[in-house]
């Protein structure tokens, strides 16, 4: 769900997490994999950051002060330019089922907290938001054809 006009830049991920230490950890994991990352710490910041940062994916915690993660997902999906945005939700507990209402709201995938980095990276890959090295390999393969 990357923007085709930006095929040469790393995929951008906005992390929306109220716990700053967890946001920094997720940023570290994602940047280590080759993503460009911004952090937001509440729903209002997330909605504003989507406008400015233009991410390919948003990783959003369900539990946020003010505007909930679910409402962030709903508002993003209501915006025409964010319809193709990949949205991964961080949910409490380690239940495999996605909470009721998230799919209807527009979430594409979810990971349980505490977050397993492999869940995060595999989910982004599944949602076609590759890290920088994978984009470069794909672009090289396409230019050979």
C-alpha positions as CSV (number, residue, x, y, z in Angstrom):
1,X,0.0,0.0,0.0
2,X,3.0,2.1,-0.6
3,X,2.8,5.2,-2.7
4,X,4.0,4.5,-6.3
5,X,5.4,8.0,-6.7
6,X,7.8,7.3,-3.9
7,X,9.1,3.9,-5.1
8,X,12.7,4.8,-4.3
9,X,12.3,5.8,-0.7
10,X,12.0,3.5,2.3
11,X,8.4,2.5,3.3
12,X,7.1,4.9,5.9
13,X,5.5,3.7,9.1
14,X,3.7,5.8,11.7
15,X,3.8,4.2,15.2
16,X,1.0,5.4,17.5
17,X,1.7,4.2,21.0
18,X,1.2,6.1,24.3
19,X,4.0,4.3,26.1
20,X,7.1,6.2,24.8
21,X,9.5,3.4,25.7
22,X,7.5,0.9,23.6
23,X,7.2,3.5,20.7
24,X,11.0,3.9,20.7
25,X,11.4,0.1,20.8
26,X,9.1,-0.3,17.8
27,X,10.9,2.5,16.0
28,X,14.2,0.8,16.7
29,X,12.9,-2.6,15.3
30,X,11.4,-0.9,12.2
31,X,14.3,1.3,11.4
32,X,16.6,-1.7,11.8
33,X,14.6,-3.4,9.2
34,X,14.9,-0.5,6.8
35,X,11.7,1.5,7.4
36,X,11.4,5.2,7.9
37,X,9.5,5.8,11.2
38,X,7.7,8.6,13.0
39,X,6.1,8.3,16.4
40,X,2.9,9.8,17.7
41,X,1.7,9.4,21.3
42,X,-2.1,9.9,21.1
43,X,-4.9,9.9,18.6
44,X,-4.8,13.6,17.7
45,X,-1.1,13.5,17.0
46,X,-1.7,10.4,14.9
47,X,-4.2,12.1,12.7
48,X,-2.1,15.1,12.2
49,X,1.1,13.0,11.5
50,X,-0.7,11.1,8.8
51,X,-1.2,14.4,6.9
52,X,2.4,15.5,7.3
53,X,4.3,12.2,7.2
54,X,2.2,10.4,4.5
55,X,3.0,6.9,5.8
56,X,2.5,3.7,3.9
57,X,1.4,2.0,7.2
58,X,0.1,3.0,10.6
59,X,0.8,0.8,13.7
60,X,-1.7,2.0,16.3
61,X,-2.4,0.9,19.8
62,X,-6.0,0.4,20.7
63,X,-5.7,2.1,24.1
64,X,-4.9,5.8,23.6
65,X,-5.8,8.9,25.6
66,X,-8.4,11.0,24.0
67,X,-9.2,9.5,20.7
68,X,-9.0,5.7,20.9
69,X,-7.1,3.6,18.5
70,X,-10.4,2.3,17.1
71,X,-11.6,5.8,16.4
72,X,-8.2,6.6,14.7
73,X,-8.7,3.7,12.4
74,X,-12.3,4.8,11.6
75,X,-11.3,8.3,10.9
76,X,-8.4,7.3,8.7
77,X,-10.7,5.0,6.7
78,X,-13.2,7.8,6.3
79,X,-10.6,9.9,4.6
80,X,-10.4,9.3,0.9
81,X,-6.6,9.6,0.6
82,X,-6.1,7.1,3.5
83,X,-8.3,4.3,2.0
84,X,-5.2,2.3,0.8
85,X,-3.2,2.9,4.0
86,X,-2.1,-0.3,5.7
87,X,-3.3,-0.3,9.3
88,X,-1.9,-2.7,11.9
89,X,-3.5,-2.6,15.4
90,X,-1.7,-3.4,18.7
91,X,-4.1,-5.0,21.1
92,X,-3.8,-6.0,24.7
93,X,-3.4,-9.7,25.6
94,X,-2.3,-12.6,23.5
95,X,-5.7,-13.7,22.0
96,X,-5.5,-14.8,18.4
97,X,-8.8,-13.3,17.5
98,X,-9.1,-9.7,16.3
99,X,-11.4,-7.7,18.6
100,X,-14.9,-7.1,17.4
101,X,-15.3,-4.0,15.3
102,X,-11.7,-3.7,14.2
103,X,-12.2,-5.3,10.8
104,X,-15.3,-3.3,10.2
105,X,-13.5,-0.2,11.2
106,X,-10.8,-0.9,8.6
107,X,-7.9,-2.6,10.4
108,X,-5.9,-4.9,8.1
109,X,-3.9,-6.8,10.8
110,X,-3.1,-7.0,14.5
111,X,-0.4,-7.9,16.9
112,X,-0.8,-8.6,20.6
113,X,1.0,-6.7,23.3
114,X,3.7,-7.3,24.4
115,X,4.7,-6.9,20.8
116,X,6.7,-9.7,19.2
117,X,9.0,-7.9,16.6
118,X,8.5,-10.8,14.2
119,X,4.7,-10.3,14.3
120,X,5.2,-6.7,13.4
121,X,7.6,-7.3,10.6
122,X,5.7,-10.2,9.1
123,X,2.4,-8.3,9.3
124,X,3.8,-5.4,7.4
125,X,5.3,-7.7,4.8
126,X,1.9,-9.4,4.4
127,X,0.3,-6.0,3.9
128,X,2.7,-5.3,1.1
129,X,4.7,-2.7,3.0
130,X,8.2,-3.9,2.5
131,X,11.4,-2.6,4.2
132,X,13.8,-0.6,2.2
133,X,16.0,-3.5,1.1
134,X,13.0,-5.5,-0.2
135,X,11.9,-2.5,-2.2
136,X,15.3,-2.1,-3.8
137,X,15.4,-5.8,-4.7
138,X,11.9,-5.6,-6.2
139,X,12.7,-2.4,-8.1
140,X,15.9,-4.0,-9.5
141,X,14.0,-7.2,-10.6
142,X,11.4,-5.0,-12.3
143,X,14.0,-3.0,-14.2
144,X,15.7,-6.1,-15.5
145,X,12.5,-7.3,-17.2
